[in-house]
């Protein structure tokens, strides 16, 4: 900055005003400083600036499985919103491991990010306590587990219950469910929705028709293999996320079973290329990009209003009706209205 000031014939303070935008500067003076910056190749020291201004203009996001198509969509929304707000984005993958989650969050804090967006693991208590004690502005996204923080995620229960209702209306009475990893808020809520749907349609809950799929492809494959080996003989299957449904379909194919002739199939969470499956997959699609963008907005609000009450928002998924459920494919997106308006917006406490 000293070299720039000397080259422009101004004070170091004036260079700082131009670089940081902290005070108005005459246009002629601004031009001289900018030309001097170009000649000297000066690059502002972002860390030093952050230490002086208590801000790095950066945020961290921690997801549990960057390869999951849902998180790819979520990250696209976060990235665009952060870019629009002039924020730098730092990304970490916890691999759904609580210890790794704690360490990557600590690492982001050491980098002095202004705030963190977190898709929590199945056991995030230590991480959340650390974030709370450090006062780090935080938004929980997708997995809603702690009302001390701002949270945003999809509506899970009623959507899953409606898939049960759809199969019940088609005459199915043995409807199986592959649940996500135990401990995740999404797994718990979608299982609750499955049970709600059964009760609503006079169908009893049977543990033999439920298997945990670990929220990934191999887990979904193993879960359905176990259901088939147990002789549960379901006629319809609901799978709790888009990764597990791939594994479930692999297991069905290995068993020589045809969808939907031998087993009707639907999923909570759509995935790219689902319309190319044979038959195309019926699924609830989450507004992943909107969730990501809204998480950034909530974090920005939290940074601006640190003492405001925590908020909880949910966005509605929409049903994409195809043929794997045993119905003729319909044009467009089906009876569930696509909506990015919050299904719930209220204080989290």
ZIVEN-V882480 format. One record per residue. N is the residue number from 1. SS is DSSP state (h for helix, s for strand, l for the rest). Layout:
BEGIN
n=N ss=SS
n=N ss=SS
END
This chain:
BEGIN
n=1 ss=l
n=2 ss=h
n=3 ss=h
n=4 ss=h
n=5 ss=h
n=6 ss=h
n=7 ss=h
n=8 ss=h
n=9 ss=l
n=10 ss=l
n=11 ss=l
n=12 ss=h
n=13 ss=h
n=14 ss=h
n=15 ss=h
n=16 ss=h
n=17 ss=h
n=18 ss=h
n=19 ss=h
n=20 ss=h
n=21 ss=l
n=22 ss=l
n=23 ss=l
n=24 ss=l
n=25 ss=l
n=26 ss=l
n=27 ss=h
n=28 ss=h
n=29 ss=h
n=30 ss=h
n=31 ss=h
n=32 ss=h
n=33 ss=h
n=34 ss=h
n=35 ss=h
n=36 ss=h
n=37 ss=h
n=38 ss=h
n=39 ss=h
n=40 ss=h
n=41 ss=l
n=42 ss=l
n=43 ss=l
n=44 ss=l
n=45 ss=l
n=46 ss=h
n=47 ss=h
n=48 ss=h
n=49 ss=h
n=50 ss=h
n=51 ss=h
n=52 ss=h
n=53 ss=h
n=54 ss=l
n=55 ss=l
n=56 ss=l
n=57 ss=l
n=58 ss=s
n=59 ss=s
n=60 ss=s
n=61 ss=s
n=62 ss=s
n=63 ss=s
n=64 ss=l
n=65 ss=l
n=66 ss=l
n=67 ss=l
n=68 ss=l
n=69 ss=h
n=70 ss=h
n=71 ss=h
n=72 ss=h
n=73 ss=h
n=74 ss=h
n=75 ss=h
n=76 ss=h
n=77 ss=h
n=78 ss=h
n=79 ss=h
n=80 ss=h
n=81 ss=h
n=82 ss=h
n=83 ss=h
n=84 ss=h
n=85 ss=l
n=86 ss=l
n=87 ss=l
n=88 ss=s
n=89 ss=s
n=90 ss=s
n=91 ss=s
n=92 ss=s
n=93 ss=s
n=94 ss=l
n=95 ss=l
n=96 ss=l
n=97 ss=l
n=98 ss=h
n=99 ss=h
n=100 ss=h
n=101 ss=h
n=102 ss=h
n=103 ss=h
n=104 ss=h
n=105 ss=h
n=106 ss=h
n=107 ss=h
n=108 ss=h
n=109 ss=h
n=110 ss=h
n=111 ss=l
n=112 ss=l
n=113 ss=l
n=114 ss=l
n=115 ss=s
n=116 ss=s
n=117 ss=s
n=118 ss=s
n=119 ss=l
n=120 ss=l
n=121 ss=l
n=122 ss=l
n=123 ss=l
n=124 ss=l
n=125 ss=h
n=126 ss=h
n=127 ss=h
n=128 ss=h
n=129 ss=h
n=130 ss=h
n=131 ss=h
n=132 ss=h
n=133 ss=h
n=134 ss=h
n=135 ss=l
n=136 ss=l
n=137 ss=s
n=138 ss=s
n=139 ss=s
n=140 ss=s
n=141 ss=s
n=142 ss=l
n=143 ss=l
n=144 ss=l
n=145 ss=l
n=146 ss=l
n=147 ss=l
n=148 ss=l
n=149 ss=l
n=150 ss=s
n=151 ss=s
n=152 ss=s
n=153 ss=s
n=154 ss=s
n=155 ss=l
n=156 ss=l
n=157 ss=h
n=158 ss=h
n=159 ss=h
n=160 ss=h
n=161 ss=h
n=162 ss=h
n=163 ss=h
n=164 ss=h
n=165 ss=h
n=166 ss=h
n=167 ss=h
n=168 ss=h
n=169 ss=h
n=170 ss=l
n=171 ss=l
n=172 ss=l
n=173 ss=l
n=174 ss=l
n=175 ss=s
n=176 ss=s
n=177 ss=s
n=178 ss=s
n=179 ss=s
n=180 ss=l
n=181 ss=l
n=182 ss=l
n=183 ss=l
n=184 ss=l
n=185 ss=h
n=186 ss=h
n=187 ss=h
n=188 ss=h
n=189 ss=h
n=190 ss=h
n=191 ss=h
n=192 ss=h
n=193 ss=h
n=194 ss=h
n=195 ss=h
n=196 ss=h
n=197 ss=h
n=198 ss=h
n=199 ss=h
n=200 ss=h
n=201 ss=l
n=202 ss=l
n=203 ss=l
n=204 ss=l
n=205 ss=l
n=206 ss=l
n=207 ss=h
n=208 ss=h
n=209 ss=h
n=210 ss=s
n=211 ss=s
n=212 ss=s
n=213 ss=l
n=214 ss=l
n=215 ss=l
n=216 ss=l
n=217 ss=h
n=218 ss=h
n=219 ss=h
n=220 ss=h
n=221 ss=h
n=222 ss=h
n=223 ss=h
n=224 ss=h
n=225 ss=h
n=226 ss=h
n=227 ss=h
n=228 ss=h
n=229 ss=h
n=230 ss=l
n=231 ss=l
n=232 ss=l
n=233 ss=l
n=234 ss=l
n=235 ss=l
n=236 ss=s
n=237 ss=s
n=238 ss=s
n=239 ss=s
n=240 ss=l
n=241 ss=l
n=242 ss=h
n=243 ss=h
n=244 ss=h
n=245 ss=h
n=246 ss=h
n=247 ss=h
n=248 ss=h
n=249 ss=h
n=250 ss=h
n=251 ss=h
n=252 ss=h
n=253 ss=h
n=254 ss=h
n=255 ss=l
n=256 ss=l
n=257 ss=l
n=258 ss=l
n=259 ss=l
n=260 ss=l
n=261 ss=l
n=262 ss=l
n=263 ss=l
n=264 ss=s
n=265 ss=s
n=266 ss=s
n=267 ss=s
n=268 ss=s
n=269 ss=l
n=270 ss=l
n=271 ss=l
n=272 ss=l
n=273 ss=l
n=274 ss=h
n=275 ss=h
n=276 ss=h
n=277 ss=l
n=278 ss=l
n=279 ss=l
n=280 ss=l
n=281 ss=l
n=282 ss=s
n=283 ss=s
n=284 ss=s
n=285 ss=s
n=286 ss=l
n=287 ss=l
n=288 ss=h
n=289 ss=h
n=290 ss=h
n=291 ss=h
n=292 ss=h
n=293 ss=h
n=294 ss=h
n=295 ss=h
n=296 ss=h
n=297 ss=h
n=298 ss=h
n=299 ss=h
n=300 ss=h
n=301 ss=h
n=302 ss=h
n=303 ss=h
n=304 ss=h
n=305 ss=l
n=306 ss=l
n=307 ss=l
n=308 ss=l
n=309 ss=l
n=310 ss=l
n=311 ss=s
n=312 ss=s
n=313 ss=s
n=314 ss=s
n=315 ss=s
n=316 ss=l
n=317 ss=l
n=318 ss=s
n=319 ss=s
n=320 ss=s
n=321 ss=l
n=322 ss=l
n=323 ss=l
n=324 ss=l
n=325 ss=l
n=326 ss=l
n=327 ss=l
n=328 ss=l
n=329 ss=l
n=330 ss=l
n=331 ss=l
n=332 ss=l
n=333 ss=l
n=334 ss=l
n=335 ss=l
n=336 ss=l
n=337 ss=l
n=338 ss=l
n=339 ss=l
n=340 ss=l
n=341 ss=l
n=342 ss=s
n=343 ss=s
n=344 ss=s
n=345 ss=s
n=346 ss=s
n=347 ss=s
n=348 ss=l
n=349 ss=l
END
